[in-house]
């Protein structure tokens, strides 16, 4: 028997405390059109126009323009950083964006044509692994934007690079390996996943090339947990998943929400709105050595995947502290209902 700790989206809204390391408000380089080469840090954008961010591009000299455009911004991090993950916040973008740091894809909100889906009212806050940054040099942020109608661009918010002061004990947001389909061998530690695709977690899989895909998908992540957590009782947080899931650590199942293959069971038609928090059995983790986490997801329809933070590992003590910060409503509950 394993424990399953869940709560609804209304109860579990993280109130992250963020320290801004880089202010990205101000002048960016801007160009109409669409060319994937513009994500490359070495691309020469010296002849691009200047654009103030945040502002809609209609009021910055491009009235009535609808379509594609790119933004580019060079920056340095002039601070000591001791974190596995930093957060790039771009505020609100009208309508769709795909964002790249130093040429690496870090997140997308909304859907580009021909599968257009606006995300104009969503806050863009993308967790980025620390290894994606040049901490001692130049960084290039490139944002591909598509506007369908009315206002367009990076229109509002507090663009910047942030460090969380209320983070997880071990943050696992960032690139994971991914494969569509279903094979029970994919949970095993020794499975060879070198030919799998890479997806950013959290992130909807439709926004990362799997347009209109419904069905089975597996995520895998290898990680080394520090010895400092070796004497703690730990909880795995997998954020929100659409729709149901089962999680395996070093080949052993440690939790699930809903039942894969059965949509209507015990109210789990709303499973996509629940934060996954699974107790990690004592003795299962290997500290200071490689561990393998595998997550089997089944999506019935609409968007799918591990799509919203928090993603990582926390102590039981830290988990209960975070719950108090995440909500003023204390009606969280533990469910112990699946064998």
Secondary structure per residue as TSV (DSSP state, phi and psi in degrees):
chain	resnum	aa	ss	phi	psi
A	1	X	-	360.0	138.9
A	2	X	-	-128.3	157.9
A	3	X	-	-91.6	143.7
A	4	X	E	-124.6	122.7
A	5	X	E	-113.9	116.2
A	6	X	E	-137.1	164.4
A	7	X	-	-158.0	163.3
A	8	X	-	-80.8	165.8
A	9	X	T	-59.6	-31.9
A	10	X	T	-69.9	-23.1
A	11	X	T	-96.5	-15.0
A	12	X	-	-126.4	67.7
A	13	X	-	-109.9	101.0
A	14	X	-	-58.5	132.8
A	15	X	-	-107.2	76.2
A	16	X	-	-65.1	138.2
A	17	X	-	-97.4	118.8
A	18	X	E	-117.6	138.0
A	19	X	E	-106.8	118.7
A	20	X	E	-79.1	122.0
A	21	X	E	-91.7	-34.0
A	22	X	E	-136.7	129.0
A	23	X	E	-91.2	117.8
A	24	X	-	-99.4	6.5
A	25	X	-	-70.0	145.3
A	26	X	E	128.5	-149.4
A	27	X	E	-86.9	125.6
A	28	X	E	-116.1	164.7
A	29	X	E	-86.0	144.2
A	30	X	E	-144.1	138.6
A	31	X	E	-147.6	133.5
A	32	X	E	-74.6	152.2
A	33	X	S	108.4	-168.2
A	34	X	-	-151.6	119.8
A	35	X	-	-152.0	118.0
A	36	X	G	-62.3	-20.2
A	37	X	G	-64.6	-19.4
A	38	X	G	-71.2	-8.3
A	39	X	G	-80.7	-14.1
A	40	X	S	-73.7	126.9
A	41	X	T	-59.2	-27.6
A	42	X	T	-83.7	-5.2
A	43	X	-	-65.2	138.3
A	44	X	-	-89.4	108.3
A	45	X	-	-106.5	23.0
A	46	X	T	-64.3	-23.0
A	47	X	T	-95.3	6.3
A	48	X	S	-73.9	160.7
A	49	X	E	-82.6	159.6
A	50	X	E	-87.3	142.2
A	51	X	E	-139.6	131.0
A	52	X	E	-79.0	137.9
A	53	X	E	-127.3	129.2
A	54	X	S	-91.4	142.6
A	55	X	S	-173.1	149.0
A	56	X	-	-77.6	142.3
A	57	X	G	-69.3	-19.4
A	58	X	G	-61.7	-36.9
A	59	X	G	-88.2	0.4
A	60	X	G	-114.0	22.3
A	61	X	T	111.8	5.3
A	62	X	-	-129.5	63.1
A	63	X	T	-64.7	139.4
A	64	X	T	63.8	16.8
A	65	X	-	-84.7	127.7
A	66	X	-	-126.0	136.8
A	67	X	E	143.3	-153.4
A	68	X	E	-91.8	148.4
A	69	X	E	-157.6	159.0
A	70	X	E	-124.9	146.0
A	71	X	E	-116.7	144.5
A	72	X	E	-137.1	142.0
A	73	X	E	-146.8	124.7
A	74	X	E	-91.7	142.4
A	75	X	E	-156.1	162.1
A	76	X	-	-124.3	151.2
A	77	X	-	-102.4	107.6
A	78	X	-	-103.5	62.5
A	79	X	S	-159.1	151.7
A	80	X	-	-75.6	130.9
A	81	X	-	-121.2	128.4
A	82	X	-	-128.8	74.2
A	83	X	-	-154.6	149.2
A	84	X	S	-77.9	-25.6
A	85	X	E	-138.2	136.6
A	86	X	E	-113.7	167.4
A	87	X	E	-122.3	126.7
A	88	X	E	-99.4	117.7
A	89	X	E	-107.8	128.9
A	90	X	E	-117.1	9.4
A	91	X	E	66.4	-139.2
A	92	X	E	-104.1	137.9
A	93	X	E	-127.0	132.4
A	94	X	E	-113.1	112.6
A	95	X	S	-110.6	-36.6
A	96	X	E	-130.7	145.6
A	97	X	E	-140.1	153.9
A	98	X	E	-129.5	128.7
A	99	X	E	-119.6	138.5
A	100	X	E	-129.8	137.6
A	101	X	E	-117.4	121.8
A	102	X	T	50.6	39.4
A	103	X	T	85.1	-5.2
A	104	X	E	-101.3	133.5
A	105	X	E	-66.0	131.4
A	106	X	E	-123.4	-9.4
A	107	X	E	167.6	158.9
A	108	X	E	-146.8	144.4
A	109	X	E	-130.7	132.3
A	110	X	S	83.8	-179.5
A	111	X	B	-125.6	132.6
A	112	X	-	-78.8	158.1
A	113	X	T	-57.4	146.5
A	114	X	T	-88.0	6.1
A	115	X	S	-108.1	57.7
A	116	X	-	-63.7	133.1
A	117	X	B	-150.8	118.6
A	118	X	-	-74.0	149.1
A	119	X	-	-135.0	35.3
A	120	X	T	-60.6	-26.9
A	121	X	T	-104.0	13.8
A	122	X	S	-98.6	136.7
A	123	X	E	-75.4	126.9
A	124	X	E	-89.3	112.5
A	125	X	E	-138.7	104.0
A	126	X	E	-106.9	121.8
A	127	X	E	-72.6	135.5
A	128	X	E	-130.9	126.7
A	129	X	E	-58.2	142.3
A	130	X	G	-60.5	-28.4
A	131	X	G	-70.9	-11.7
A	132	X	G	-76.6	-17.6
A	133	X	S	-92.3	149.3
A	134	X	-	-94.7	94.7
A	135	X	T	-70.6	-20.5
A	136	X	T	-115.4	24.1
A	137	X	S	-163.2	-156.7
A	138	X	-	-81.5	142.1
A	139	X	E	-122.8	146.3
A	140	X	E	-123.1	119.1
A	141	X	E	-103.1	125.1
A	142	X	E	-124.1	132.6
A	143	X	E	-127.1	116.8
A	144	X	E	-89.1	126.7
A	145	X	E	-125.9	139.7
A	146	X	E	-124.6	128.0
A	147	X	E	-115.7	127.5
A	148	X	-	-86.4	-41.5
A	149	X	S	-163.9	165.5
A	150	X	S	55.9	-141.8
A	151	X	S	-61.2	151.6
A	152	X	-	-143.2	156.4
A	153	X	E	108.9	-169.9
A	154	X	E	-83.8	98.0
A	155	X	E	-99.9	-22.4
A	156	X	E	-161.7	161.9
A	157	X	S	116.1	-164.0
A	158	X	-	-122.4	72.7
A	159	X	-	-57.7	134.3
A	160	X	E	179.0	175.5
A	161	X	E	-106.1	127.3
A	162	X	E	-124.7	150.1
A	163	X	E	-114.6	130.3
A	164	X	E	-76.3	135.8
A	165	X	S	-102.5	8.7
A	166	X	S	-137.4	48.4
A	167	X	-	-93.1	-179.3
A	168	X	-	-79.6	162.9
A	169	X	S	-68.1	-33.1
A	170	X	E	-144.0	107.9
A	171	X	E	-86.8	127.6
A	172	X	-	-114.7	14.6
A	173	X	-	-66.4	149.5
A	174	X	E	130.1	-154.1
A	175	X	E	-74.9	131.5
A	176	X	E	-122.5	160.7
A	177	X	E	-87.2	149.0
A	178	X	E	-147.3	144.8
A	179	X	E	-146.1	132.6
A	180	X	E	-77.7	157.7
A	181	X	S	103.8	-168.8
A	182	X	-	-150.3	123.9
A	183	X	-	-149.3	123.5
A	184	X	G	-62.7	-21.8
A	185	X	G	-67.4	-19.6
A	186	X	G	-69.1	-10.5
A	187	X	G	-82.2	-16.0
A	188	X	S	-76.9	144.8
A	189	X	T	-56.9	-43.7
A	190	X	T	-87.1	5.4
A	191	X	-	-65.0	137.9
A	192	X	-	-85.6	104.0
A	193	X	-	-108.2	21.9
A	194	X	T	-66.2	-21.1
A	195	X	T	-96.5	8.9
A	196	X	-	-74.2	157.7
A	197	X	E	-76.8	166.8
A	198	X	E	-112.9	129.5
A	199	X	E	-123.1	150.8
A	200	X	E	-85.0	134.2
A	201	X	E	-122.3	125.9
A	202	X	S	-79.1	155.5
A	203	X	S	170.3	137.8
A	204	X	-	-66.1	137.4
A	205	X	G	-70.9	-23.6
A	206	X	G	-62.3	-31.7
A	207	X	G	-79.3	-0.4
A	208	X	G	-126.6	32.8
A	209	X	T	105.0	-8.0
A	210	X	-	-102.0	62.5
A	211	X	T	-62.4	128.2
A	212	X	T	63.8	18.7
A	213	X	-	-83.2	127.7
A	214	X	-	-125.0	139.4
A	215	X	E	139.4	-154.0
A	216	X	E	-83.3	145.2
A	217	X	E	-151.5	148.0
A	218	X	E	-122.9	137.7
A	219	X	E	-111.1	145.1
A	220	X	E	-136.8	143.3
A	221	X	E	-146.1	125.9
A	222	X	E	-100.2	139.7
A	223	X	E	-154.2	154.9
A	224	X	E	-112.8	115.7
A	225	X	B	-90.5	134.7
A	226	X	-	-66.2	149.9
A	227	X	G	-61.7	-22.4
A	228	X	G	-62.7	-19.6
A	229	X	G	-96.1	6.2
A	230	X	T	-64.5	-25.8
A	231	X	T	-102.9	13.6
A	232	X	S	-103.3	152.2
A	233	X	-	-84.0	127.3
A	234	X	E	-120.1	154.0
A	235	X	E	-127.1	133.7
A	236	X	E	-91.6	125.8
A	237	X	E	-107.8	125.4
A	238	X	E	-118.2	18.3
A	239	X	E	60.0	-143.1
A	240	X	E	-105.0	138.6
A	241	X	E	-130.4	135.0
A	242	X	E	-111.6	112.4
A	243	X	S	-112.5	-52.2
A	244	X	E	-124.2	163.5
A	245	X	E	-153.9	163.8
A	246	X	E	-141.7	138.4
A	247	X	E	-116.0	137.3
A	248	X	E	-125.1	130.2
A	249	X	E	-116.4	119.9
A	250	X	T	50.3	41.2
A	251	X	T	87.2	-7.5
A	252	X	E	-107.5	135.0
A	253	X	E	-70.1	130.6
A	254	X	E	-118.3	-8.3
A	255	X	E	176.8	159.9
A	256	X	E	-155.9	155.9
A	257	X	E	-122.9	121.5
A	258	X	S	74.9	-172.7
A	259	X	B	-129.5	117.9
A	260	X	T	-61.6	128.9
A	261	X	T	95.7	-9.4
A	262	X	B	-128.5	110.7
A	263	X	S	-77.6	-44.1
A	264	X	S	-105.4	92.2
A	265	X	S	-147.6	122.2
A	266	X	T	53.9	35.3
A	267	X	T	78.2	11.5
A	268	X	G	-84.4	12.9
A	269	X	G	-63.5	-16.8
A	270	X	G	-102.7	19.7
A	271	X	G	-60.2	-29.0
A	272	X	G	-62.4	-18.0
A	273	X	G	-94.9	6.1
A	274	X	S	-106.9	137.3
A	275	X	E	-74.4	131.7
A	276	X	E	-88.2	124.9
A	277	X	E	-140.3	110.6
A	278	X	E	-118.6	128.2
A	279	X	E	-62.7	137.1
A	280	X	-	-96.6	118.6
A	281	X	-	-59.6	142.1
A	282	X	T	-60.9	137.7
A	283	X	T	88.1	-6.3
A	284	X	-	-83.2	-34.7
A	285	X	-	-78.6	148.7
A	286	X	-	-110.9	114.3
A	287	X	B	-89.0	134.6
A	288	X	T	76.7	5.0
A	289	X	S	-133.8	172.6
A	290	X	E	-75.3	133.9
A	291	X	E	-117.9	157.3
A	292	X	E	-125.6	123.2
A	293	X	E	-109.0	127.9
A	294	X	E	-124.8	133.8
A	295	X	E	-127.3	118.7
A	296	X	E	-94.3	124.4
A	297	X	E	-121.0	140.3
A	298	X	E	-124.5	126.9
A	299	X	E	-111.2	123.3
A	300	X	-	-79.8	-31.5
A	301	X	S	176.1	166.9
A	302	X	S	71.3	-150.6
A	303	X	S	-76.7	164.3
A	304	X	-	-146.6	164.9
A	305	X	E	109.1	-178.0
A	306	X	E	-82.9	99.5
A	307	X	E	-111.4	-7.1
A	308	X	E	-149.7	142.0
A	309	X	E	-67.9	164.9
A	310	X	E	-88.9	145.5
A	311	X	E	-127.3	112.1
A	312	X	E	159.6	-161.9
A	313	X	E	-124.5	136.8
A	314	X	E	-135.3	158.0
A	315	X	E	-72.0	159.2
A	316	X	H	-58.6	-41.2
A	317	X	H	-62.2	-45.7
A	318	X	H	-64.5	-38.8
A	319	X	H	-59.1	-45.0
A	320	X	H	-70.3	-31.9
A	321	X	H	-65.1	-43.9
A	322	X	H	-64.7	-37.7
A	323	X	H	-60.2	-38.3
A	324	X	H	-66.7	-33.7
A	325	X	H	-75.4	-34.5
A	326	X	H	-71.5	-22.3
A	327	X	-	-158.3	145.3
A	328	X	S	-82.5	-14.6
A	329	X	-	-87.8	118.8
A	330	X	-	-93.0	17.2
A	331	X	-	-87.6	47.8
A	332	X	-	-78.4	156.7
A	333	X	E	-145.9	155.8
A	334	X	E	-102.7	134.6
A	335	X	E	-112.9	134.1
A	336	X	-	-128.7	73.5
A	337	X	-	-121.9	-6.8
A	338	X	-	-118.6	141.2
A	339	X	-	-93.0	360.0
